Amino acid sequence: MLLFAQLFTSSYLDQYMNQLLPNSLSPNHRAAMRWITENTPKDSVFIVIPASRMWQSDPVSEWFPALTNRTNYFTVQGYEWTNQFYKRIDIYTSIIYDQECLLDWGKGSQRTDTYVYYSQSSTNYLFHCMNEFQEKLGDYTPVYQNDDVNIYAITAE
């Protein structure tokens, strides 16, 4: 009976882990986040374009603050126990469904250390406005690129 329980548990965990693996960070994301840590000011803020329509399944947004020690305007995770939690969900949801304002977040700021973090493989939900999105990115200065991740600097106007 014990053997059966171990086999069942092992099989269940294997299936569960296979579901989790697609939500882990790729080597390209880890390399980009390492670059950010080494090459941007510690008080930099980032507009990390969400990797998923649902904040609960967005590993890039979730891991970004922990691995870079930088702020992402749109991260929800980590705010569960604060009075900012529902506001963060509203912000995340609004940018998913209103791409007009997506890249305007940093423009109104007088900060000189705001960046856009854009992953080509994780923004499929933007396909309907991708041309406009990429045109807006053309207004910013590219500072980092690998096979998947592009980072742009937003200059204050």
Backbone torsions as a table, in degrees:
resi	resn	phi	psi	omega
1	MET	NA	-41.0	179.5
2	LEU	-62.2	-41.0	178.1
3	LEU	-61.2	-43.1	178.3
4	PHE	-60.5	-43.8	179.7
5	ALA	-62.7	-41.5	178.8
6	GLN	-65.5	-43.3	178.8
7	LEU	-64.1	-42.7	179.3
8	PHE	-62.6	-46.6	-179.6
9	THR	-62.3	-44.4	179.8
10	SER	-62.0	-44.1	179.3
11	SER	-63.2	-43.1	179.2
12	TYR	-62.8	-45.2	-179.8
13	LEU	-64.5	-37.9	177.1
14	ASP	-60.3	-45.4	179.0
15	GLN	-63.8	-42.6	-179.3
16	TYR	-64.3	-43.7	-179.6
17	MET	-64.8	-37.1	178.0
18	ASN	-63.9	-31.4	176.6
19	GLN	-72.8	-31.6	-178.8
20	LEU	-77.8	-31.7	-174.5
21	LEU	-55.9	-41.3	179.0
22	PRO	-63.2	-18.9	-178.8
23	ASN	-94.8	9.1	177.7
24	SER	-89.1	169.2	-178.8
25	LEU	-82.7	136.6	177.9
26	SER	-76.6	162.7	174.5
27	PRO	-57.9	-33.5	177.8
28	ASN	-64.0	-41.4	177.7
29	HIS	-66.3	-42.9	179.9
30	ARG	-63.8	-38.9	178.4
31	ALA	-65.5	-41.8	179.4
32	ALA	-64.6	-40.8	179.9
33	MET	-68.4	-34.4	175.1
34	ARG	-64.7	-42.9	177.6
35	TRP	-59.7	-43.4	179.3
36	ILE	-58.4	-46.7	-179.3
37	THR	-59.5	-37.9	-175.3
38	GLU	-87.9	-16.9	-169.0
39	ASN	-129.5	3.2	178.9
40	THR	-124.1	152.2	178.2
41	PRO	-60.2	146.4	-177.3
42	LYS	-60.6	-26.8	-179.9
43	ASP	-95.7	15.5	177.2
44	SER	-63.1	150.7	173.2
45	VAL	-121.3	148.1	-174.4
46	PHE	-125.5	146.1	167.8
47	ILE	-104.0	96.3	179.2
48	VAL	-88.7	111.2	-179.8
49	ILE	-62.9	123.2	-174.6
50	PRO	-55.4	141.1	-179.3
51	ALA	-89.0	-4.5	-177.7
52	SER	-152.7	153.7	174.4
53	ARG	-68.3	-22.9	-177.9
54	MET	-109.6	123.6	-177.6
55	TRP	-61.6	-28.7	-177.8
56	GLN	-67.3	-20.4	-178.6
57	SER	-119.7	34.9	179.5
58	ASP	-112.5	89.6	-176.5
59	PRO	-66.7	-29.3	-179.6
60	VAL	-65.1	-50.4	178.2
61	SER	-62.8	-38.1	-177.7
62	GLU	-66.4	-44.9	-174.9
63	TRP	-86.6	-19.5	-175.0
64	PHE	-52.4	-54.5	-178.2
65	PRO	-62.4	-37.3	-177.5
66	ALA	-70.3	-39.3	-175.5
67	LEU	-87.3	-19.1	-178.4
68	THR	-110.3	-18.5	-172.7
69	ASN	57.8	35.6	178.1
70	ARG	-124.5	163.6	-179.3
71	THR	-93.1	136.2	170.9
72	ASN	-112.5	124.7	-179.9
73	TYR	-53.1	-31.2	-167.5
74	PHE	-107.1	2.5	-178.9
75	THR	-68.0	130.6	177.1
76	VAL	-97.0	-42.3	-175.7
77	GLN	-58.1	138.4	-179.5
78	GLY	97.5	-11.8	179.4
79	TYR	-103.0	6.0	-175.7
80	GLU	-55.6	-32.6	-173.6
81	TRP	-103.0	16.6	-179.8
82	THR	-119.4	169.4	177.3
83	ASN	-77.4	0.0	178.1
84	GLN	-91.2	-7.5	-171.7
85	PHE	-56.5	-53.9	-176.5
86	TYR	-70.3	-31.4	175.4
87	LYS	-64.7	-41.5	178.4
88	ARG	-63.7	-39.7	177.2
89	ILE	-63.2	-44.2	179.3
90	ASP	-60.9	-42.3	179.4
91	ILE	-64.0	-47.6	-179.9
92	TYR	-58.0	-47.5	-178.3
93	THR	-64.3	-40.3	-177.9
94	SER	-64.6	-37.7	-179.0
95	ILE	-76.0	-25.7	176.6
96	ILE	-65.8	-40.5	-173.8
97	TYR	-101.6	-3.2	179.6
98	ASP	-135.4	77.7	-176.5
99	GLN	-68.4	-14.0	175.6
100	GLU	-53.3	-42.5	-175.3
101	CYS	-91.8	-4.0	-172.0
102	LEU	-53.0	-50.4	-176.2
103	LEU	-97.0	1.9	178.5
104	ASP	-84.3	-7.3	-178.0
105	TRP	-57.5	-43.5	-176.4
106	GLY	-87.1	-16.9	-175.3
107	LYS	-64.9	-39.5	-177.2
108	GLY	-72.8	-14.8	-177.5
109	SER	-79.9	147.2	175.0
110	GLN	-91.3	8.3	-180.0
111	ARG	-68.4	147.0	176.4
112	THR	-106.3	7.2	-175.7
113	ASP	-125.4	45.3	177.6
114	THR	-109.3	137.3	-175.7
115	TYR	-132.2	156.5	172.4
116	VAL	-109.8	130.4	177.5
117	TYR	-111.8	116.0	-172.1
118	TYR	-128.7	123.0	177.7
119	SER	-106.5	121.9	-178.7
120	GLN	-64.7	-33.6	-175.3
121	SER	-82.8	-13.4	-174.2
122	SER	-117.4	21.5	179.4
123	THR	-123.7	35.2	-179.5
124	ASN	-60.4	-29.1	-179.1
125	TYR	-68.0	-12.4	178.6
126	LEU	-90.8	5.9	-171.6
127	PHE	-55.9	-32.1	-176.5
128	HIS	-71.8	-17.3	178.7
129	CYS	-129.6	24.8	-174.2
130	MET	-62.0	-39.1	-179.8
131	ASN	-62.4	-46.3	178.6
132	GLU	-63.5	-41.1	178.9
133	PHE	-59.6	-48.3	-179.1
134	GLN	-69.3	-30.1	174.1
135	GLU	-63.5	-42.8	178.5
136	LYS	-63.5	-39.4	178.8
137	LEU	-61.8	-28.1	178.5
138	GLY	-63.2	-18.6	178.0
139	ASP	-78.9	-10.0	-175.4
140	TYR	-108.3	163.6	-177.6
141	THR	-92.7	119.1	176.6
142	PRO	-67.7	133.3	179.8
143	VAL	-123.6	-15.3	179.8
144	TYR	-157.2	144.6	176.2
145	GLN	-154.3	138.5	166.7
146	ASN	-132.6	-164.9	-175.3
147	ASP	-62.6	-17.7	-176.7
148	ASP	-129.9	-38.6	-170.9
149	VAL	-103.1	136.3	173.1
150	ASN	-122.2	137.7	177.3
151	ILE	-123.8	131.6	-178.7
152	TYR	-122.3	144.6	174.1
153	ALA	-94.5	135.1	174.7
154	ILE	-98.8	124.3	178.9
155	THR	-96.0	136.4	-179.6
156	ALA	-66.5	142.6	-179.7
157	GLU	-92.0	NA	NA
